[in-house]
Amino acid sequence: MTQVKSEEQSFKHISIAGIEGKRFDISIQNGRFASVTESVTQNDNPSPPGTDLWISPGVIDLHTHLAWTDFDHADQLKRDSHEVEVMQAQAFAATLRTGVTTARDAGGMLPSTARHLAQHYQHPLRVETSSEMLGAADARGVKHLEQRLNGIFDTGAGWIKIMATGGLGAPTEQVLDPVFSEEEFAFIVRHAHDHHKKVLVHTWGGVTIDWSIQAGVESVEHGMFLSEDQAGRLAQSRTAFVPTTSIYRIAADPKGVLALPTVISDRAARAAEAHSIAIGYAKRAGVLFGFGTDYATPSLHGYNLQELDTLIDYGLTRAEAWQSATTNAAEILGSANELGQIAEGYIADAIIFNDDPYQTKNADQLRESIVSVIIGAQKP
């Protein structure tokens, strides 16, 4: 697999993933798709076996943790700064290799760090950041939250992340309890929007999903205990749902790559079971799905495409799963006019496959079929 930062490139008679029975001639100029036209039929001169190629938009992972090197943050604090930086650069490289060309870091990475890693290590992953997460330690009133938010604004981060409920570390009976008061939650969203920042909300379910809809946040993350009624209101409000399904199946396996303590893997198993129900509610309601992995360790970075498998297992069609990672994800980022499609004028972020990605059996086969990953122009 090669990684190409492309200013000028062309493809003849290539298939676009998801479009059956047609081939296209595609040219890239100045890092954008300059032309995408249907090829003239060449029935008398078919492609030799094994030479067919498919092109897809680059995958957009809306929930990853590129700054983290360990599942337990305390373990990262034991590493020296250079080791952490090298591991972060390796996460960038692995993420790009799997076809993810844009990532929203869901807490932990500063914009300056993302720029340094992309430039110094020549791994031109596009990264949108939410810098620090607002959690239980910040539930100290509106005045404190205003100071915290202003500090995050100063970093240049484009997103604010609210840890609205607990997660795998919270006791089962408390995992839906709100971390903030309703007043605090509403203030965070309002203050963020007043400063032209978008908001993503970590919530396993309960009343904080209602608050998210009422406040007009851009995306709700995880949401495995989403109710059918809430799914309907998410769809109506066009609030995005980024379920991050695969990480909970991975965490539920006590002998898997994370090898978590039994009490944690048991909680993950219950979360995974609930997730499939929530996905069903959201699909039937017409919720805007986004693709996100919540991957945060070297054993997971580079395996992002596993999320497609889980979404499909939980009821999305293959086309719907791909849309969550391309057109939908671009819409959620506010970049639907330049990312997520193979279309004239769009940034030429793309993946080239030697097998039809809509026909591959699983993420392993899909990853092995990647020929190259193309990075287009920088966003203005």
Secondary structure, 3 states (H helix, E strand, C coil): CEEEECCEEEEEEEEECCCCCCCEEEEEECCEEEEEEECCCCCCCCCCCCCCCEEEECEEEEEECCCCCCCCHHHHCCCCHHHHHHHHHHHHHHHHHCCEEEEEECCCCCHHHHHHHHHHCCCCCEEEECCCEECHHHCCCHHHHHHHHHHHHHHCCCEEEEECCCCCCCCHHHCCCCCCCHHHHHHHHHHHHHCCCEEEEEEEECHHHHHHHHHCCCEEEEEEECCHHHHHHHHHHCCEEECCCHHHHHHCCCCCCCCCCHHHHHHHHHHHHHHHHHHHHHHHHCCCECCCCCCCCCCCCCCCCHHHHHHHHCCCCHHHHHHHHCHHHHHHHCCCCCCCCCCCCCECCEEEECCCCCCCCCHHHHHHCEEEEEECCCCC
